[in-house]
Amino acid sequence: MAVLPFRGRSAPAPAADAFTEGCLAQADALYRTAVRLTRNLSAAEDLVQDTFLKAFRAAGRFERDTNLRAWLFTILMNTFRNRQRDAARDLVEVDSEAVERAEFRPEQGSSPEQQLLGATLDAELQDALDALPDTFRQAVWLRDVEEFSYADIASMLGIPAGTVMSRISRGRRLLFERLTAGRAAKCEPANGPRLKGH
């Protein structure tokens, strides 16, 4: 099978190798974020695959000595937003019971992806983060887990930096409230009122 030449400006082989290595070094971080965005392992894999496909197609337009990681995450976020927009346009009837039956079952054992996420965040924090509304979850994840700057996140999400700061602040507050309420609920039975005579 013949390999078609890459369209666009061709980069020298060492630069292309460095670009490829730089992209692949971000695969785990992109996948973690894709799982948080999609909340579905298969959809996350597809999202990362599309991100890499778009990145490699646009490799000739990437400016060397700029932030490759932020560039890849911008592609990921834009691809995710476009998918959401397209899905909203193409509403399809879904048998939700069939979807639930097809979901990953805990008794099958945990997948490598779940083990990776489990090692990254404890279960209580994962649950609290997953419970955040999408807009806050995305901003908090990109800042506190992936450690992007406010400017990078603003670029990725296509919103002003002030909005990013506001979403992160509000998301952190909601996260703190959820974690505090969860811990208080766990402690309540032990510290609850005692009956007289006991």
C-alpha positions in Angstrom: 0.0 0.0 0.0 1.5 3.3 -1.1 1.8 6.1 1.5 0.4 9.4 0.4 2.6 12.4 0.9 1.6 14.7 3.8 0.0 17.9 2.6 1.2 21.2 3.8 4.7 22.4 4.6 7.0 19.4 5.2 9.2 19.6 8.2 12.7 18.1 8.3 12.7 14.5 9.7 14.2 15.3 13.1 11.6 18.0 13.7 8.8 15.7 12.6 10.2 13.0 15.0 10.3 15.5 17.9 6.8 16.6 17.1 5.5 13.0 17.1 7.3 12.2 20.3 6.0 15.4 21.9 2.4 14.6 20.9 2.6 11.0 22.1 4.1 12.0 25.4 0.7 13.8 26.1 -1.4 10.7 25.3 -2.2 9.8 28.9 -3.0 13.3 30.0 -5.3 13.8 26.9 -7.0 10.5 27.7 -7.6 11.3 31.4 -9.1 14.6 30.3 -11.2 12.9 27.6 -12.6 10.5 30.2 -13.6 13.4 32.4 -15.2 15.2 29.5 -17.1 12.3 27.9 -17.6 10.1 31.0 -17.3 7.1 28.7 -14.1 5.1 28.1 -14.9 4.3 24.5 -15.9 7.9 23.6 -12.8 9.1 25.4 -10.6 6.8 23.2 -12.4 8.1 20.1 -11.9 11.7 21.2 -8.2 11.3 21.7 -7.8 9.5 18.4 -9.6 12.4 16.6 -7.4 14.8 18.5 -4.2 13.1 17.3 -5.5 12.8 13.8 -6.3 16.5 13.6 -2.9 17.4 15.2 -0.9 15.3 12.8 -2.9 16.7 9.8 -2.1 20.2 11.1 1.5 19.5 12.0 2.8 21.9 9.3 0.9 24.7 10.9 2.2 24.1 14.5 4.7 26.9 15.4 7.9 25.4 16.9 9.0 26.6 20.3 5.3 27.2 21.3 3.4 25.1 23.9 2.6 21.8 22.2 0.8 20.5 25.2 -1.6 23.5 25.3 -2.1 23.2 21.5 -3.1 19.5 21.8 -5.5 20.3 24.6 -7.0 23.1 22.6 -7.7 20.6 19.7 -9.1 18.1 22.2 -11.5 20.7 23.7 -12.6 22.1 20.3 -13.2 18.5 19.1 -15.3 17.7 22.2 -17.3 20.9 21.8 -17.9 20.2 18.1 -19.1 16.7 18.9 -21.5 18.0 21.5 -22.9 20.5 19.1 -23.3 17.9 16.4 -24.9 15.5 18.8 -27.4 18.1 19.8 -28.3 18.6 16.2 -28.6 14.9 15.4 -30.8 13.7 18.3 -31.4 10.0 17.9 -33.7 7.8 19.9 -31.7 5.7 22.4 -32.8 2.7 24.3 -31.5 3.7 27.7 -32.1 0.3 29.2 -29.9 -1.3 26.5 -27.2 1.3 27.1 -27.2 0.6 30.8 -27.0 -3.1 30.2 -24.0 -2.6 27.9 -22.1 -0.4 30.4 -19.0 -1.7 32.0 -19.9 -4.0 34.9 -17.8 -3.8 38.1 -17.8 -7.6 38.5 -15.8 -7.9 35.2 -12.8 -6.3 37.1 -11.4 -2.9 36.6 -10.0 -1.9 33.3 -6.4 -0.5 33.0 -8.0 2.9 32.4 -10.0 2.8 35.6 -6.9 1.7 37.5 -5.0 4.6 36.1 -7.7 7.1 37.1 -8.1 5.4 40.5 -4.4 5.8 41.1 -4.6 9.5 40.1 -7.5 10.6 42.3 -9.1 9.0 45.3 -12.7 7.8 44.9 -14.3 10.5 47.0 -12.6 13.3 45.0 -13.4 11.5 41.7 -17.1 11.3 42.6 -17.2 15.0 43.7 -15.4 16.1 40.6 -17.7 14.1 38.3 -20.7 15.6 40.1 -19.7 19.1 39.1 -21.5 20.7 36.2 -19.5 20.4 32.9 -18.5 24.0 32.7 -16.9 24.0 36.2 -15.5 20.4 35.9 -13.6 21.2 32.7 -12.1 24.4 34.1 -11.1 22.9 37.4 -9.7 19.7 35.7 -7.6 21.7 33.2 -6.2 24.0 36.0 -5.8 21.8 39.0 -5.1 18.4 37.5 -3.5 19.2 34.1 -2.0 22.5 35.5 -2.6 24.8 32.5 -2.4 28.5 32.9 -5.6 30.6 32.9 -4.6 32.0 29.5 -4.2 28.5 28.0 -7.5 27.3 29.5 -9.2 30.4 28.1 -7.8 29.6 24.7 -8.9 25.9 24.9 -12.4 26.7 26.1 -12.9 29.8 23.8 -13.8 32.0 26.7 -12.3 35.1 28.4 -9.6 34.5 31.1 -11.9 36.3 33.7 -14.6 33.7 33.0 -12.0 30.9 33.4 -11.0 32.3 36.8 -14.7 32.6 37.8 -15.5 29.0 36.8 -12.4 27.7 38.6 -13.3 29.6 41.7 -16.9 28.5 41.7 -16.0 24.9 40.7 -13.5 24.7 43.6 -16.1 26.0 46.0 -18.6 23.4 44.8 -16.0 20.7 45.1 -15.1 21.8 48.6 -18.7 21.9 49.6 -19.4 18.4 48.2 -16.3 16.9 49.9 -17.1 18.6 53.2 -20.7 17.4 53.2 -19.6 13.9 52.3 -17.1 13.7 55.1 -19.6 15.3 57.6 -22.2 12.6 56.6 -19.6 9.8 57.2 -18.8 11.2 60.7 -22.4 11.9 61.7 -23.4 8.5 63.0 -20.4 8.3 65.2 -20.9 11.8 66.6 -24.7 11.7 66.5 -26.8 12.2 69.6 -26.8 9.4 72.2 -30.0 8.1 73.7 -30.4 8.6 77.4 -29.4 5.8 79.6 -26.8 4.5 77.0 
